[in-house]
Amino acid sequence: MRSVIVNGVDSPDGKAIIDVDEVGVTRGLAVFETLRTYRGIPFRVEEHAARLTASLEFFGMSPVAFPVFSEEVARALAPVCAAGHEAMVRITITPSGLRLVRAAPVPPQPGRLRAATATWQVPPGVGATKHCSRAFSYAARARARTDEVIWVDPDGFALEGTRSNVFAVREGVLCTPPADGRILNGITRGALLDAAELAGIPTSEDPLRLESLDELYFSSTLKELIPISELDDAPAAGQGPVGKAVAEAFAELVDMECGPY
């Protein structure tokens, strides 16, 4: 099931009339946020709101305060949650004012993912925004014939996945690449770092090379923390005790912020 609202109007069949000159279609110029519920409660809404505003400002689009969408988001989530599902909702905004809100059940996630690496030179500032120009990401995954691709910079340091942040464990330290404007500062990324702090696990946001690792993961709103079992056609470090402890601490953090089941 899905629940779709276009510019404040319910669209039961998920269809809408869009101008053929809409730049979100012709140029891929749009920004978006995806958030999810736990216990039917949207997780870290304020952080998503701040990131959405920053993305709008970067592309010269009028910043829109997140509360403008609160009624629409709640209305989109309501039937999904009422049906007994945890829900995800994506908000997409274009410069012309097109506003799409789509809610659906959180999809099931595989136990682990296969990945490949690819070199990527990130245009200044773009990596920190949630933009919709993602054709290159789809193409990278298709060429690699894998679940996900990790972008690495010309110096060989890991950046992020095409739709994920990257975490690794080395000598007991939970490592993730720095949010230096070249990667998206994921909401779940931040929550996992908070969870590690709660669990007393040391963390590092220094530049990261994908070598000599004890554990390796992707993270995102929908993935949470998921092990990488294969990298560039070779076995990858995958899951281990530190990641397991962080995942357990993340579940406790969700309980604290959204209430227990």
Order of alpha helices (4+ residues) and beta strands (2+ residues): beta-beta-alpha-beta-beta-alpha-alpha-beta-beta-beta-alpha-beta-beta-beta-beta-alpha-beta-beta-beta-beta-alpha
